[in-house]
């Protein structure tokens, strides 16, 4: 009897954990993040059209960022778009930006206003890394 109760309790806990993992994070805002203005640092996640030029885009595909290194001028808005079926989460190594979870087809944009190197990674898949170089 105690063994059945223990098994049911474990199955219940596993079920709760599995159910919580099935939820998705989506924060669709329209304001761009900007370096140097922490009060406006936030997500710009969308599934619609972007006005960013192709040279300022980072594609997330095949568990990689492409291009892995992107050179831009200060004031440039960079957009990451997830083309993988897996969820990804773009995070600056220095805390400058954080995309939140990006499902397939979702995008995140961040405006880089200060020169510098901005290394980043996917917090879900740490082997995925990239760098934005702002001049």
Order of alpha helices (4+ residues) and beta strands (2+ residues): alpha-beta-beta-beta-beta-beta-beta-beta-beta-beta-beta-beta
